[in-house]
Amino acid sequence: MAARYLSVGLMSGTSVDGIDAALSEHGVGDDGRVDARLLAAVGLPLPDGIRAEIFSLFEDGAGSLDRMALLDMELGEAFAEAALAVMREGGVGPADVAVIGSHGQTIRHVAGAPGSARRASLQIGSGAVIAARTGVVTASDFRPSDIAAGGTGAPLVPFFDRIASARFEKPVAFQNYGGIGNVCYVPESGPIVAFDTGPANMIADRLVSEMSGGLERFDRDGAVGARGRIRRDLLDPWMTHAFFSKRPPKSSGREEFGSAFYASRLAPLVNSLYAGSEKEALFADLVRTAEAFAAASTAAAYREFLPSMPRTVVVSGGGARNPHIMADLREALPECAVADADEAGLSIDYKEAMAFGLFGLCRLLGLPNTEPEATGAERAVSAGALYLP
């Protein structure tokens, strides 16, 4: 008979739009097989001051070590608050929860090549603080464990996707659209294929923030993109970015598609217009083109790097709520059934948080929680550092 456990998973992604918390129930069989069922979920926004400081740490040479160390502790408090909030939402207390699994907030991810000595991944949001404030054993710092085993430290969610694939006819692809897009392809038999497909919401989010003076963080319901048009004169050159020619396993982030991309590809256009309806129209075109970029780069990656096209593509993350990205993806992949994760019985918003709760439980039990096929590691490991309350 399977043992039953509760976990809380915590996630803040590259969009830095808040903390997702998921309360899940897991069965663990005698053979080590695990499952996951979502019981409750909450999303808490990050305070504007903390969010601004996180963005300052993304920039090379910005932010001090003192400030980063302090922010590590402050984010730990915010993650602990989210964990306690989802426990209240689910009607359970800390004594009922076996473990909290916290991804933290990525500040730097240097993927390099598998086996390269120059690889690192840094997440902040102290697991020690989370454990102390909640009274629950907390697992965090998952990515460095995979790097130590020879991997790139990303993507990690394919371990969860392999488990979730049991409910779908294969081959199936799980596509997540946060700041960066990533896919996990599960075939009928044989190894999975998982890698980052390129930018998802990151570029459009930056444009919307710039256009609104920071009042809006993303293109809500695709309203800005709806006023624009896809600029092929921009999209086609973007598709020649060096990242897209790299073979999997590969990962990307703000290093490829953050401030440097904005400064070289977008800022000159934005700065050429100073005010008025012409600038608003340009912003709308840029946002719509950035949304098309997410789908176009995904489809190109599937055709280049997947062994065959999936029957179904299950989309999660904020991009699944953008009607332009979803419509563009369906148009680019006519041979695939494209469904959002809610339609497929998972969760658009909380799938990754669920995954990190599962990772935390596996770490607590000493079970593997990584996919070497996805990261290029030499072996699967029980990733993460454990903090006792």
NORMORA-V672902 format. One line per field, one symbol per residue. burial: # if it has 9 or more other C-alpha atoms within 8 Angstrom, else .. A space follows every 50 residues. Layout:
burial->???
This chain:
burial->....#########################....###.######..#...# #.##.###....#....#..##########.#########.#.#..#### #########.#..#....#############################.## #############.#...###################....######### #########.#..#.####..#.########...#...#....#....## ####.########..###.#........#####################. ###..#..############.#####.###.#...######.....#### ##############..###########..#####.####
